[in-house]
Amino acid sequence: MRTRCVFCGGKVAKKRVMFAYDEAEKHLLIENVPAEVCEQCGEKTYSPDVTDKILEYAKNDVKPSRTIQVPVYKFAS
């Protein structure tokens, strides 16, 4: 485990986080992901094994645990 953030030098702690990915029409939420999180800047880093599992989910090789509906708003200027 790293003890310092590679970006800001802050202390990191092991936590479970929500991983969110959003690009074009591809939306992915993964709950309870193990990560090292900087207590200063909030940067999250993932182990190679965790990253491989996230990629597996992203390729749709795994059936989702559940599906949710999310309201979408258009920002009016």
Helices and strands as residue ranges (DSSP letters): E 12-23, E 26-38, E 44-45, H 48-58
